[in-house]
Amino acid sequence: MDKGTVLFHTKFQFSDGETGRKLIIILNTPRKNEPYLICRTTSNPQYNINTQGCRSDKNIYYINANFDCFLEKTWIQFYEIFEFNNGNFLNDHLKGNLKIIGCLKSTTIQAIINCIKRSEDISNYHLSLLK
């Protein structure tokens, strides 16, 4: 799987330990021994952001409905970036918990990554993986 792949995870584990159904996006194409970086999305209009594009000050990238593979308005959240190793992805897929939904256009994923790079909240380690 490469950066820009959109996945549906039926048992995504949040940082608070809860699990739930979530669309996630792969942000990088890892080299040997590097983790996949992923961010989650929401279609719940909890943000007062309705203009497509970057809001790095809010750690959000907004995508209009029916754009790329998203049918609904989608807010890509990157205030938390999650790490997965290849084994975790494979295990989740074999258990039926992970399904590929589609892939973002290269211009869209690059715009998201550029937005993330402008955030003050991203670690230097994660920045190095987004090369």
HELIX and SHEET records of a PDB file:
HELIX    1   1 SER A   56  LYS A   58  5                                   3    
HELIX    2   2 ASN A   86  LEU A   94  1                                   9    
HELIX    3   3 SER A  106  ARG A  118  1                                  13    
HELIX    4   4 ASN A  124  LEU A  129  1                                   6    
SHEET    1   A 7 GLY A  53  ARG A  55  0                                        
SHEET    2   A 7 ILE A  60  ILE A  63 -1                                        
SHEET    3   A 7 THR A  74  PHE A  84 -1                                        
SHEET    4   A 7 TYR A  36  THR A  42 -1                                        
SHEET    5   A 7 THR A  19  ILE A  26 -1                                        
SHEET    6   A 7 THR A   5  GLN A  13 -1                                        
SHEET    7   A 7 LEU A  98  CYS A 103 -1                                        
END                                                                             
